Amino acid sequence: MLLIALGLWALFLIAAIAYTQRERHPASKPLAAYMIFVIAFSVTAFVIFATAIFLLQLSGYTAVLDSSVAAALFMILVFGPAFLVGRWQLRKPPRRPRQP
Protein backbone atom coordinates (compact mmCIF):
# COMPACT_ATOMS: atom_id res chain seq x y z
CA MET A 1 0.00 0.00 0.00
CA LEU A 2 2.82 2.38 0.85
CA LEU A 3 4.63 1.76 -2.44
CA ILE A 4 1.45 2.37 -4.41
CA ALA A 5 0.86 5.60 -2.50
CA LEU A 6 4.42 6.80 -3.12
CA GLY A 7 4.17 5.93 -6.81
CA LEU A 8 0.90 7.80 -7.20
CA TRP A 9 2.35 10.73 -5.30
CA ALA A 10 5.39 10.91 -7.62
CA LEU A 11 3.26 10.69 -10.78
CA PHE A 12 0.94 13.35 -9.46
CA LEU A 13 3.81 15.72 -8.70
CA ILE A 14 5.11 15.38 -12.25
CA ALA A 15 1.64 16.09 -13.63
CA ALA A 16 1.28 19.02 -11.23
CA ILE A 17 3.88 21.05 -13.11
CA ALA A 18 1.44 21.92 -15.89
CA TYR A 19 -1.47 22.32 -13.47
CA THR A 20 0.35 24.82 -11.26
CA GLN A 21 1.44 26.91 -14.25
CA ARG A 22 -2.17 27.19 -15.39
CA GLU A 23 -3.86 27.71 -12.01
CA ARG A 24 -1.38 29.81 -10.05
CA HIS A 25 -2.16 33.34 -8.93
CA PRO A 26 -0.98 35.82 -11.60
CA ALA A 27 1.32 37.57 -9.14
CA SER A 28 3.04 34.32 -8.09
CA LYS A 29 6.30 33.20 -9.62
CA PRO A 30 6.07 29.80 -11.39
CA LEU A 31 8.63 27.93 -9.26
CA ALA A 32 7.29 29.39 -6.02
CA ALA A 33 3.74 28.44 -6.96
CA TYR A 34 4.81 24.86 -7.75
CA MET A 35 6.73 24.53 -4.49
CA ILE A 36 3.81 25.88 -2.47
CA PHE A 37 1.47 23.39 -4.12
CA VAL A 38 3.87 20.47 -3.67
CA ILE A 39 4.56 21.20 -0.03
CA ALA A 40 0.91 21.78 0.89
CA PHE A 41 -0.21 18.68 -1.01
CA SER A 42 2.55 16.45 0.38
CA VAL A 43 2.19 17.47 4.01
CA THR A 44 -1.60 17.16 3.92
CA ALA A 45 -1.48 13.77 2.19
CA PHE A 46 1.12 12.46 4.64
CA VAL A 47 -0.84 13.57 7.69
CA ILE A 48 -4.12 12.10 6.43
CA PHE A 49 -2.44 8.86 5.27
CA ALA A 50 -0.51 8.34 8.51
CA THR A 51 -3.52 9.14 10.68
CA ALA A 52 -5.85 6.85 8.73
CA ILE A 53 -3.36 3.95 8.73
CA PHE A 54 -2.73 4.43 12.45
CA LEU A 55 -6.46 4.38 13.18
CA LEU A 56 -6.97 1.29 11.02
CA GLN A 57 -4.12 -0.51 12.78
CA LEU A 58 -5.38 0.56 16.19
CA SER A 59 -8.85 -0.78 15.45
CA GLY A 60 -7.55 -3.94 13.75
CA TYR A 61 -9.22 -3.30 10.39
CA THR A 62 -6.16 -3.09 8.13
CA ALA A 63 -7.35 -6.21 6.28
CA VAL A 64 -10.06 -4.05 4.75
CA LEU A 65 -7.39 -2.53 2.48
CA ASP A 66 -6.72 -5.92 0.86
CA SER A 67 -9.63 -5.23 -1.45
CA SER A 68 -8.63 -3.13 -4.46
CA VAL A 69 -11.88 -1.16 -4.31
CA ALA A 70 -11.31 -0.29 -0.66
CA ALA A 71 -7.69 0.63 -1.36
CA ALA A 72 -8.73 2.90 -4.24
CA LEU A 73 -11.35 4.56 -2.05
CA PHE A 74 -8.72 5.00 0.67
CA MET A 75 -6.37 6.72 -1.80
CA ILE A 76 -9.16 9.02 -2.99
CA LEU A 77 -9.91 9.92 0.64
CA VAL A 78 -6.22 10.73 1.16
CA PHE A 79 -5.37 12.53 -2.08
CA GLY A 80 -8.70 14.37 -2.53
CA PRO A 81 -8.43 16.66 0.50
CA ALA A 82 -4.68 17.04 -0.08
CA PHE A 83 -5.36 18.29 -3.61
CA LEU A 84 -7.96 20.76 -2.34
CA VAL A 85 -5.55 22.17 0.26
CA GLY A 86 -2.79 22.46 -2.35
CA ARG A 87 -5.12 24.21 -4.79
CA TRP A 88 -6.29 26.60 -2.09
CA GLN A 89 -2.69 27.55 -1.25
CA LEU A 90 -1.76 27.79 -4.94
CA ARG A 91 -4.45 30.36 -5.72
CA LYS A 92 -3.70 32.66 -2.79
CA PRO A 93 -1.90 35.88 -3.70
CA PRO A 94 1.71 36.14 -2.53
CA ARG A 95 2.38 38.07 0.63
CA ARG A 96 3.86 41.50 0.37
CA PRO A 97 7.14 42.13 2.19
CA ARG A 98 6.74 43.97 5.47
CA GLN A 99 7.76 47.60 5.43
CA PRO A 100 10.28 48.57 8.15
Biopython code that builds the backbone (N, CA, C, O; Angstrom):
import numpy as np
from Bio.PDB.StructureBuilder import StructureBuilder

atoms = [
    (1, "MET", "N", (0.822, -1.188, 0.000)),
    (1, "MET", "CA", (0.000, 0.000, 0.000)),
    (1, "MET", "C", (0.868, 1.254, 0.000)),
    (1, "MET", "O", (0.567, 2.227, -0.693)),
    (2, "LEU", "N", (1.940, 1.226, 0.777)),
    (2, "LEU", "CA", (2.817, 2.383, 0.855)),
    (2, "LEU", "C", (3.514, 2.638, -0.479)),
    (2, "LEU", "O", (3.643, 3.790, -0.894)),
    (3, "LEU", "N", (3.961, 1.594, -1.149)),
    (3, "LEU", "CA", (4.631, 1.763, -2.442)),
    (3, "LEU", "C", (3.677, 2.306, -3.503)),
    (3, "LEU", "O", (4.065, 3.126, -4.334)),
    (4, "ILE", "N", (2.448, 1.850, -3.469)),
    (4, "ILE", "CA", (1.445, 2.371, -4.409)),
    (4, "ILE", "C", (1.197, 3.854, -4.131)),
    (4, "ILE", "O", (1.108, 4.657, -5.060)),
    (5, "ALA", "N", (1.088, 4.210, -2.866)),
    (5, "ALA", "CA", (0.856, 5.602, -2.499)),
    (5, "ALA", "C", (2.025, 6.481, -2.930)),
    (5, "ALA", "O", (1.814, 7.574, -3.455)),
    (6, "LEU", "N", (3.254, 6.018, -2.715)),
    (6, "LEU", "CA", (4.420, 6.800, -3.119)),
    (6, "LEU", "C", (4.515, 6.932, -4.638)),
    (6, "LEU", "O", (4.895, 7.987, -5.148)),
    (7, "GLY", "N", (4.173, 5.871, -5.356)),
    (7, "GLY", "CA", (4.169, 5.931, -6.815)),
    (7, "GLY", "C", (3.140, 6.897, -7.349)),
    (7, "GLY", "O", (3.425, 7.674, -8.260)),
    (8, "LEU", "N", (1.947, 6.857, -6.790)),
    (8, "LEU", "CA", (0.900, 7.800, -7.197)),
    (8, "LEU", "C", (1.284, 9.235, -6.865)),
    (8, "LEU", "O", (1.019, 10.161, -7.631)),
    (9, "TRP", "N", (1.907, 9.395, -5.718)),
    (9, "TRP", "CA", (2.354, 10.725, -5.302)),
    (9, "TRP", "C", (3.377, 11.277, -6.298)),
    (9, "TRP", "O", (3.274, 12.433, -6.709)),
    (10, "ALA", "N", (4.356, 10.468, -6.688)),
    (10, "ALA", "CA", (5.390, 10.908, -7.621)),
    (10, "ALA", "C", (4.793, 11.246, -8.995)),
    (10, "ALA", "O", (5.144, 12.265, -9.590)),
    (11, "LEU", "N", (3.906, 10.404, -9.491)),
    (11, "LEU", "CA", (3.262, 10.689, -10.777)),
    (11, "LEU", "C", (2.437, 11.971, -10.716)),
    (11, "LEU", "O", (2.427, 12.763, -11.658)),
    (12, "PHE", "N", (1.758, 12.160, -9.614)),
    (12, "PHE", "CA", (0.943, 13.355, -9.462)),
    (12, "PHE", "C", (1.807, 14.612, -9.437)),
    (12, "PHE", "O", (1.431, 15.633, -10.012)),
    (13, "LEU", "N", (2.955, 14.545, -8.779)),
    (13, "LEU", "CA", (3.814, 15.721, -8.702)),
    (13, "LEU", "C", (4.401, 16.090, -10.060)),
    (13, "LEU", "O", (4.627, 17.267, -10.341)),
    (14, "ILE", "N", (4.644, 15.098, -10.898)),
    (14, "ILE", "CA", (5.108, 15.381, -12.253)),
    (14, "ILE", "C", (3.984, 16.042, -13.054)),
    (14, "ILE", "O", (4.215, 17.011, -13.777)),
    (15, "ALA", "N", (2.787, 15.517, -12.921)),
    (15, "ALA", "CA", (1.644, 16.089, -13.633)),
    (15, "ALA", "C", (1.272, 17.470, -13.090)),
    (15, "ALA", "O", (0.660, 18.272, -13.796)),
    (16, "ALA", "N", (1.637, 17.745, -11.850)),
    (16, "ALA", "CA", (1.277, 19.019, -11.228)),
    (16, "ALA", "C", (2.039, 20.197, -11.812)),
    (16, "ALA", "O", (1.645, 21.345, -11.603)),
    (17, "ILE", "N", (3.113, 19.942, -12.535)),
    (17, "ILE", "CA", (3.878, 21.049, -13.114)),
    (17, "ILE", "C", (2.985, 21.870, -14.038)),
    (17, "ILE", "O", (2.912, 23.092, -13.909)),
    (18, "ALA", "N", (2.317, 21.211, -14.957)),
    (18, "ALA", "CA", (1.439, 21.922, -15.892)),
    (18, "ALA", "C", (0.240, 22.539, -15.165)),
    (18, "ALA", "O", (-0.177, 23.652, -15.487)),
    (19, "TYR", "N", (-0.308, 21.824, -14.195)),
    (19, "TYR", "CA", (-1.471, 22.324, -13.471)),
    (19, "TYR", "C", (-1.138, 23.612, -12.723)),
    (19, "TYR", "O", (-1.909, 24.572, -12.762)),
    (20, "THR", "N", (0.003, 23.635, -12.044)),
    (20, "THR", "CA", (0.352, 24.820, -11.262)),
    (20, "THR", "C", (0.636, 26.023, -12.154)),
    (20, "THR", "O", (0.360, 27.158, -11.766)),
    (21, "GLN", "N", (1.181, 25.787, -13.339)),
    (21, "GLN", "CA", (1.441, 26.908, -14.249)),
    (21, "GLN", "C", (0.147, 27.525, -14.745)),
    (21, "GLN", "O", (0.078, 28.730, -14.987)),
    (22, "ARG", "N", (-0.875, 26.703, -14.895)),
    (22, "ARG", "CA", (-2.165, 27.194, -15.388)),
    (22, "ARG", "C", (-2.999, 27.839, -14.282)),
    (22, "ARG", "O", (-3.686, 28.831, -14.525)),
    (23, "GLU", "N", (-2.944, 27.287, -13.077)),
    (23, "GLU", "CA", (-3.862, 27.712, -12.013)),
    (23, "GLU", "C", (-3.267, 28.668, -10.985)),
    (23, "GLU", "O", (-3.986, 29.134, -10.102)),
    (24, "ARG", "N", (-2.004, 28.965, -11.074)),
    (24, "ARG", "CA", (-1.382, 29.812, -10.045)),
    (24, "ARG", "C", (-1.934, 31.233, -10.098)),
    (24, "ARG", "O", (-2.486, 31.667, -11.109)),
    (25, "HIS", "N", (-1.772, 31.940, -8.993)),
    (25, "HIS", "CA", (-2.164, 33.339, -8.934)),
    (25, "HIS", "C", (-1.256, 34.116, -9.879)),
    (25, "HIS", "O", (-0.058, 33.838, -9.942)),
    (26, "PRO", "N", (-1.801, 35.088, -10.619)),
    (26, "PRO", "CA", (-0.979, 35.817, -11.603)),
    (26, "PRO", "C", (0.250, 36.507, -11.011)),
    (26, "PRO", "O", (1.249, 36.688, -11.707)),
    (27, "ALA", "N", (0.189, 36.887, -9.754)),
    (27, "ALA", "CA", (1.322, 37.570, -9.136)),
    (27, "ALA", "C", (2.379, 36.598, -8.612)),
    (27, "ALA", "O", (3.463, 37.031, -8.220)),
    (28, "SER", "N", (2.094, 35.318, -8.598)),
    (28, "SER", "CA", (3.036, 34.324, -8.086)),
    (28, "SER", "C", (4.056, 33.948, -9.146)),
    (28, "SER", "O", (3.744, 33.898, -10.336)),
    (29, "LYS", "N", (5.272, 33.687, -8.706)),
    (29, "LYS", "CA", (6.298, 33.196, -9.616)),
    (29, "LYS", "C", (6.052, 31.708, -9.863)),
    (29, "LYS", "O", (5.560, 31.018, -8.970)),
    (30, "PRO", "N", (6.381, 31.197, -11.053)),
    (30, "PRO", "CA", (6.068, 29.805, -11.386)),
    (30, "PRO", "C", (6.699, 28.777, -10.436)),
    (30, "PRO", "O", (6.011, 27.864, -9.979)),
    (31, "LEU", "N", (7.978, 28.912, -10.137)),
    (31, "LEU", "CA", (8.626, 27.931, -9.261)),
    (31, "LEU", "C", (8.079, 28.011, -7.840)),
    (31, "LEU", "O", (7.872, 26.987, -7.189)),
    (32, "ALA", "N", (7.849, 29.222, -7.367)),
    (32, "ALA", "CA", (7.291, 29.392, -6.016)),
    (32, "ALA", "C", (5.894, 28.794, -5.932)),
    (32, "ALA", "O", (5.553, 28.154, -4.937)),
    (33, "ALA", "N", (5.090, 28.995, -6.959)),
    (33, "ALA", "CA", (3.737, 28.438, -6.962)),
    (33, "ALA", "C", (3.785, 26.913, -6.942)),
    (33, "ALA", "O", (3.019, 26.278, -6.218)),
    (34, "TYR", "N", (4.679, 26.325, -7.730)),
    (34, "TYR", "CA", (4.810, 24.865, -7.746)),
    (34, "TYR", "C", (5.257, 24.344, -6.386)),
    (34, "TYR", "O", (4.709, 23.359, -5.891)),
    (35, "MET", "N", (6.229, 24.984, -5.787)),
    (35, "MET", "CA", (6.730, 24.529, -4.486)),
    (35, "MET", "C", (5.668, 24.659, -3.397)),
    (35, "MET", "O", (5.562, 23.794, -2.528)),
    (36, "ILE", "N", (4.893, 25.718, -3.440)),
    (36, "ILE", "CA", (3.809, 25.885, -2.467)),
    (36, "ILE", "C", (2.796, 24.760, -2.626)),
    (36, "ILE", "O", (2.357, 24.170, -1.638)),
    (37, "PHE", "N", (2.426, 24.463, -3.863)),
    (37, "PHE", "CA", (1.465, 23.394, -4.116)),
    (37, "PHE", "C", (2.018, 22.043, -3.664)),
    (37, "PHE", "O", (1.319, 21.273, -3.005)),
    (38, "VAL", "N", (3.256, 21.761, -4.014)),
    (38, "VAL", "CA", (3.872, 20.472, -3.672)),
    (38, "VAL", "C", (3.966, 20.291, -2.165)),
    (38, "VAL", "O", (3.636, 19.226, -1.643)),
    (39, "ILE", "N", (4.407, 21.311, -1.476)),
    (39, "ILE", "CA", (4.559, 21.203, -0.026)),
    (39, "ILE", "C", (3.203, 21.055, 0.661)),
    (39, "ILE", "O", (3.042, 20.205, 1.537)),
    (40, "ALA", "N", (2.240, 21.866, 0.276)),
    (40, "ALA", "CA", (0.909, 21.781, 0.891)),
    (40, "ALA", "C", (0.267, 20.430, 0.603)),
    (40, "ALA", "O", (-0.310, 19.813, 1.499)),
    (41, "PHE", "N", (0.362, 19.970, -0.634)),
    (41, "PHE", "CA", (-0.207, 18.677, -1.010)),
    (41, "PHE", "C", (0.476, 17.535, -0.258)),
    (41, "PHE", "O", (-0.195, 16.661, 0.291)),
    (42, "SER", "N", (1.796, 17.541, -0.234)),
    (42, "SER", "CA", (2.546, 16.446, 0.377)),
    (42, "SER", "C", (2.326, 16.356, 1.882)),
    (42, "SER", "O", (2.114, 15.268, 2.419)),
    (43, "VAL", "N", (2.377, 17.482, 2.551)),
    (43, "VAL", "CA", (2.187, 17.469, 4.009)),
    (43, "VAL", "C", (0.765, 17.021, 4.361)),
    (43, "VAL", "O", (0.573, 16.210, 5.267)),
    (44, "THR", "N", (-0.209, 17.543, 3.656)),
    (44, "THR", "CA", (-1.598, 17.163, 3.923)),
    (44, "THR", "C", (-1.823, 15.677, 3.647)),
    (44, "THR", "O", (-2.448, 14.984, 4.450)),
    (45, "ALA", "N", (-1.316, 15.185, 2.518)),
    (45, "ALA", "CA", (-1.482, 13.772, 2.186)),
    (45, "ALA", "C", (-0.788, 12.885, 3.211)),
    (45, "ALA", "O", (-1.339, 11.857, 3.606)),
    (46, "PHE", "N", (0.405, 13.262, 3.646)),
    (46, "PHE", "CA", (1.123, 12.465, 4.643)),
    (46, "PHE", "C", (0.369, 12.408, 5.959)),
    (46, "PHE", "O", (0.239, 11.341, 6.559)),
    (47, "VAL", "N", (-0.122, 13.541, 6.406)),
    (47, "VAL", "CA", (-0.837, 13.573, 7.693)),
    (47, "VAL", "C", (-2.111, 12.731, 7.626)),
    (47, "VAL", "O", (-2.391, 11.957, 8.542)),
    (48, "ILE", "N", (-2.878, 12.876, 6.557)),
    (48, "ILE", "CA", (-4.116, 12.099, 6.428)),
    (48, "ILE", "C", (-3.805, 10.611, 6.301)),
    (48, "ILE", "O", (-4.454, 9.786, 6.944)),
    (49, "PHE", "N", (-2.812, 10.259, 5.470)),
    (49, "PHE", "CA", (-2.443, 8.861, 5.268)),
    (49, "PHE", "C", (-1.965, 8.226, 6.570)),
    (49, "PHE", "O", (-2.422, 7.143, 6.937)),
    (50, "ALA", "N", (-1.049, 8.891, 7.269)),
    (50, "ALA", "CA", (-0.508, 8.342, 8.511)),
    (50, "ALA", "C", (-1.586, 8.213, 9.579)),
    (50, "ALA", "O", (-1.624, 7.217, 10.302)),
    (51, "THR", "N", (-2.452, 9.195, 9.685)),
    (51, "THR", "CA", (-3.523, 9.143, 10.679)),
    (51, "THR", "C", (-4.507, 8.011, 10.374)),
    (51, "THR", "O", (-4.908, 7.268, 11.270)),
    (52, "ALA", "N", (-4.888, 7.890, 9.106)),
    (52, "ALA", "CA", (-5.846, 6.846, 8.734)),
    (52, "ALA", "C", (-5.257, 5.452, 8.922)),
    (52, "ALA", "O", (-5.944, 4.555, 9.411)),
    (53, "ILE", "N", (-4.001, 5.260, 8.542)),
    (53, "ILE", "CA", (-3.358, 3.955, 8.730)),
    (53, "ILE", "C", (-3.228, 3.644, 10.213)),
    (53, "ILE", "O", (-3.471, 2.513, 10.635)),
    (54, "PHE", "N", (-2.848, 4.640, 11.007)),
    (54, "PHE", "CA", (-2.731, 4.431, 12.450)),
    (54, "PHE", "C", (-4.077, 4.030, 13.057)),
    (54, "PHE", "O", (-4.144, 3.118, 13.881)),
    (55, "LEU", "N", (-5.138, 4.708, 12.649)),
    (55, "LEU", "CA", (-6.460, 4.380, 13.184)),
    (55, "LEU", "C", (-6.923, 2.993, 12.728)),
    (55, "LEU", "O", (-7.550, 2.262, 13.496)),
    (56, "LEU", "N", (-6.615, 2.636, 11.484)),
    (56, "LEU", "CA", (-6.970, 1.291, 11.016)),
    (56, "LEU", "C", (-6.199, 0.216, 11.770)),
    (56, "LEU", "O", (-6.760, -0.825, 12.112)),
    (57, "GLN", "N", (-4.909, 0.460, 12.032)),
    (57, "GLN", "CA", (-4.124, -0.506, 12.780)),
    (57, "GLN", "C", (-4.587, -0.596, 14.232)),
    (57, "GLN", "O", (-4.632, -1.681, 14.812)),
    (58, "LEU", "N", (-4.923, 0.529, 14.799)),
    (58, "LEU", "CA", (-5.381, 0.556, 16.187)),
    (58, "LEU", "C", (-6.695, -0.211, 16.354)),
    (58, "LEU", "O", (-6.905, -0.890, 17.360)),
    (59, "SER", "N", (-7.564, -0.096, 15.367)),
    (59, "SER", "CA", (-8.854, -0.779, 15.449)),
    (59, "SER", "C", (-8.796, -2.210, 14.919)),
    (59, "SER", "O", (-9.739, -2.978, 15.111)),
    (60, "GLY", "N", (-7.696, -2.574, 14.254)),
    (60, "GLY", "CA", (-7.546, -3.941, 13.752)),
    (60, "GLY", "C", (-8.233, -4.193, 12.418)),
    (60, "GLY", "O", (-8.504, -5.344, 12.079)),
    (61, "TYR", "N", (-8.517, -3.160, 11.667)),
    (61, "TYR", "CA", (-9.219, -3.303, 10.391)),
    (61, "TYR", "C", (-8.327, -3.080, 9.165)),
    (61, "TYR", "O", (-8.830, -2.699, 8.108)),
    (62, "THR", "N", (-7.042, -3.302, 9.282)),
    (62, "THR", "CA", (-6.158, -3.092, 8.131)),
    (62, "THR", "C", (-6.420, -4.094, 7.014)),
    (62, "THR", "O", (-6.053, -3.834, 5.868)),
    (63, "ALA", "N", (-7.036, -5.217, 7.311)),
    (63, "ALA", "CA", (-7.350, -6.213, 6.282)),
    (63, "ALA", "C", (-8.373, -5.688, 5.281)),
    (63, "ALA", "O", (-8.510, -6.234, 4.187)),
    (64, "VAL", "N", (-9.081, -4.642, 5.649)),
    (64, "VAL", "CA", (-10.059, -4.048, 4.747)),
    (64, "VAL", "C", (-9.365, -3.544, 3.472)),
    (64, "VAL", "O", (-9.953, -3.568, 2.391)),
    (65, "LEU", "N", (-8.118, -3.090, 3.607)),
    (65, "LEU", "CA", (-7.394, -2.525, 2.477)),
    (65, "LEU", "C", (-6.865, -3.581, 1.518)),
    (65, "LEU", "O", (-6.237, -3.233, 0.518)),
    (66, "ASP", "N", (-7.098, -4.856, 1.792)),
    (66, "ASP", "CA", (-6.716, -5.919, 0.857)),
    (66, "ASP", "C", (-7.563, -5.882, -0.402)),
    (66, "ASP", "O", (-7.120, -6.319, -1.464)),
    (67, "SER", "N", (-8.748, -5.376, -0.295)),
    (67, "SER", "CA", (-9.627, -5.226, -1.453)),
    (67, "SER", "C", (-9.159, -4.041, -2.291)),
    (67, "SER", "O", (-8.864, -2.975, -1.752)),
    (68, "SER", "N", (-9.092, -4.225, -3.604)),
    (68, "SER", "CA", (-8.627, -3.128, -4.465)),
    (68, "SER", "C", (-9.610, -1.961, -4.483)),
    (68, "SER", "O", (-9.198, -0.809, -4.620)),
    (69, "VAL", "N", (-10.885, -2.242, -4.349)),
    (69, "VAL", "CA", (-11.879, -1.162, -4.306)),
    (69, "VAL", "C", (-11.707, -0.333, -3.040)),
    (69, "VAL", "O", (-11.756, 0.896, -3.083)),
    (70, "ALA", "N", (-11.508, -1.004, -1.921)),
    (70, "ALA", "CA", (-11.308, -0.286, -0.658)),
    (70, "ALA", "C", (-10.006, 0.497, -0.679)),
    (70, "ALA", "O", (-9.944, 1.614, -0.165)),
    (71, "ALA", "N", (-8.966, -0.079, -1.268)),
    (71, "ALA", "CA", (-7.688, 0.627, -1.358)),
    (71, "ALA", "C", (-7.806, 1.862, -2.241)),
    (71, "ALA", "O", (-7.248, 2.911, -1.920)),
    (72, "ALA", "N", (-8.533, 1.745, -3.357)),
    (72, "ALA", "CA", (-8.731, 2.899, -4.241)),
    (72, "ALA", "C", (-9.537, 3.985, -3.536)),
    (72, "ALA", "O", (-9.224, 5.169, -3.660)),
    (73, "LEU", "N", (-10.555, 3.595, -2.809)),
    (73, "LEU", "CA", (-11.348, 4.560, -2.045)),
    (73, "LEU", "C", (-10.485, 5.239, -0.978)),
    (73, "LEU", "O", (-10.603, 6.442, -0.746)),
    (74, "PHE", "N", (-9.624, 4.461, -0.339)),
    (74, "PHE", "CA", (-8.722, 5.002, 0.667)),
    (74, "PHE", "C", (-7.795, 6.057, 0.050)),
    (74, "PHE", "O", (-7.575, 7.115, 0.640)),
    (75, "MET", "N", (-7.260, 5.768, -1.125)),
    (75, "MET", "CA", (-6.375, 6.718, -1.802)),
    (75, "MET", "C", (-7.125, 7.991, -2.203)),
    (75, "MET", "O", (-6.580, 9.091, -2.113)),
    (76, "ILE", "N", (-8.354, 7.839, -2.637)),
    (76, "ILE", "CA", (-9.160, 9.016, -2.987)),
    (76, "ILE", "C", (-9.413, 9.860, -1.738)),
    (76, "ILE", "O", (-9.376, 11.089, -1.796)),
    (77, "LEU", "N", (-9.670, 9.196, -0.611)),
    (77, "LEU", "CA", (-9.906, 9.922, 0.638)),
    (77, "LEU", "C", (-8.639, 10.591, 1.165)),
    (77, "LEU", "O", (-8.721, 11.548, 1.935)),
    (78, "VAL", "N", (-7.476, 10.100, 0.759)),
    (78, "VAL", "CA", (-6.217, 10.728, 1.159)),
    (78, "VAL", "C", (-5.851, 11.856, 0.196)),
    (78, "VAL", "O", (-5.573, 12.976, 0.625)),
    (79, "PHE", "N", (-5.850, 11.560, -1.104)),
    (79, "PHE", "CA", (-5.369, 12.531, -2.076)),
    (79, "PHE", "C", (-6.388, 13.615, -2.416)),
    (79, "PHE", "O", (-5.994, 14.698, -2.849)),
    (80, "GLY", "N", (-7.678, 13.363, -2.237)),
    (80, "GLY", "CA", (-8.697, 14.369, -2.531)),
    (80, "GLY", "C", (-8.561, 15.615, -1.674)),
    (80, "GLY", "O", (-8.414, 16.710, -2.217)),
    (81, "PRO", "N", (-8.604, 15.484, -0.349)),
    (81, "PRO", "CA", (-8.428, 16.664, 0.499)),
    (81, "PRO", "C", (-7.044, 17.307, 0.341)),
    (81, "PRO", "O", (-6.913, 18.528, 0.431)),
    (82, "ALA", "N", (-6.018, 16.489, 0.108)),
    (82, "ALA", "CA", (-4.676, 17.041, -0.082)),
    (82, "ALA", "C", (-4.628, 17.922, -1.329)),
    (82, "ALA", "O", (-3.989, 18.974, -1.326)),
    (83, "PHE", "N", (-5.301, 17.494, -2.387)),
    (83, "PHE", "CA", (-5.358, 18.291, -3.607)),
    (83, "PHE", "C", (-6.098, 19.605, -3.357)),
    (83, "PHE", "O", (-5.675, 20.659, -3.833)),
    (84, "LEU", "N", (-7.193, 19.542, -2.615)),
    (84, "LEU", "CA", (-7.957, 20.759, -2.336)),
    (84, "LEU", "C", (-7.160, 21.762, -1.507)),
    (84, "LEU", "O", (-7.245, 22.968, -1.743)),
    (85, "VAL", "N", (-6.391, 21.274, -0.545)),
    (85, "VAL", "CA", (-5.546, 22.173, 0.259)),
    (85, "VAL", "C", (-4.446, 22.777, -0.608)),
    (85, "VAL", "O", (-4.162, 23.971, -0.515)),
    (86, "GLY", "N", (-3.828, 21.947, -1.453)),
    (86, "GLY", "CA", (-2.794, 22.455, -2.346)),
    (86, "GLY", "C", (-3.322, 23.500, -3.309)),
    (86, "GLY", "O", (-2.672, 24.517, -3.549)),
    (87, "ARG", "N", (-4.498, 23.252, -3.858)),
    (87, "ARG", "CA", (-5.118, 24.207, -4.785)),
    (87, "ARG", "C", (-5.459, 25.514, -4.084)),
    (87, "ARG", "O", (-5.279, 26.595, -4.644)),
    (88, "TRP", "N", (-5.950, 25.407, -2.861)),
    (88, "TRP", "CA", (-6.290, 26.601, -2.092)),
    (88, "TRP", "C", (-5.039, 27.459, -1.861)),
    (88, "TRP", "O", (-5.081, 28.679, -2.021)),
    (89, "GLN", "N", (-3.930, 26.816, -1.485)),
    (89, "GLN", "CA", (-2.693, 27.551, -1.251)),
    (89, "GLN", "C", (-2.116, 28.115, -2.553)),
    (89, "GLN", "O", (-1.532, 29.199, -2.562)),
    (90, "LEU", "N", (-2.281, 27.381, -3.636)),
    (90, "LEU", "CA", (-1.762, 27.792, -4.936)),
    (90, "LEU", "C", (-2.425, 29.069, -5.434)),
    (90, "LEU", "O", (-1.764, 29.910, -6.044)),
    (91, "ARG", "N", (-3.682, 29.221, -5.189)),
    (91, "ARG", "CA", (-4.446, 30.356, -5.717)),
    (91, "ARG", "C", (-4.384, 31.605, -4.839)),
    (91, "ARG", "O", (-4.858, 32.666, -5.243)),
    (92, "LYS", "N", (-3.812, 31.493, -3.659)),
    (92, "LYS", "CA", (-3.697, 32.662, -2.795)),
    (92, "LYS", "C", (-2.656, 33.625, -3.347)),
    (92, "LYS", "O", (-1.628, 33.194, -3.869)),
    (93, "PRO", "N", (-2.913, 34.927, -3.239)),
    (93, "PRO", "CA", (-1.899, 35.880, -3.703)),
    (93, "PRO", "C", (-0.672, 35.839, -2.800)),
    (93, "PRO", "O", (-0.783, 35.545, -1.609)),
    (94, "PRO", "N", (0.496, 36.133, -3.362)),
    (94, "PRO", "CA", (1.706, 36.137, -2.526)),
    (94, "PRO", "C", (1.660, 37.269, -1.509)),
    (94, "PRO", "O", (1.041, 38.309, -1.732)),
    (95, "ARG", "N", (2.329, 37.035, -0.393)),
    (95, "ARG", "CA", (2.376, 38.071, 0.634)),
    (95, "ARG", "C", (3.321, 39.187, 0.221)),
    (95, "ARG", "O", (4.327, 38.964, -0.452)),
    (96, "ARG", "N", (2.976, 40.363, 0.635)),
    (96, "ARG", "CA", (3.859, 41.498, 0.371)),
    (96, "ARG", "C", (4.898, 41.574, 1.473)),
    (96, "ARG", "O", (4.600, 41.254, 2.624)),
    (97, "PRO", "N", (6.121, 41.993, 1.141)),
    (97, "PRO", "CA", (7.140, 42.131, 2.191)),
    (97, "PRO", "C", (6.717, 43.205, 3.190)),
    (97, "PRO", "O", (6.088, 44.201, 2.832)),
    (98, "ARG", "N", (7.074, 42.980, 4.431)),
    (98, "ARG", "CA", (6.742, 43.970, 5.467)),
    (98, "ARG", "C", (7.619, 45.209, 5.295)),
    (98, "ARG", "O", (8.801, 45.110, 4.964)),
    (99, "GLN", "N", (7.033, 46.345, 5.521)),
    (99, "GLN", "CA", (7.764, 47.598, 5.433)),
    (99, "GLN", "C", (8.358, 47.931, 6.792)),
    (99, "GLN", "O", (7.652, 47.895, 7.800)),
    (100, "PRO", "N", (9.645, 48.254, 6.836)),
    (100, "PRO", "CA", (10.275, 48.569, 8.154)),
    (100, "PRO", "C", (9.844, 49.894, 8.718)),
    (100, "PRO", "O", (10.287, 50.278, 9.800)),
]
sb = StructureBuilder()
sb.init_structure("model")
sb.init_model(0)
sb.init_chain("A")
sb.init_seg("    ")
for serial, (resi, resn, name, xyz) in enumerate(atoms, 1):
    if name == "N":
        sb.init_residue(resn, " ", resi, " ")
    sb.init_atom(name, np.array(xyz, "f"), 0.0, 1.0, " ", f" {name:<3s}", serial, name[0])
structure = sb.get_structure()
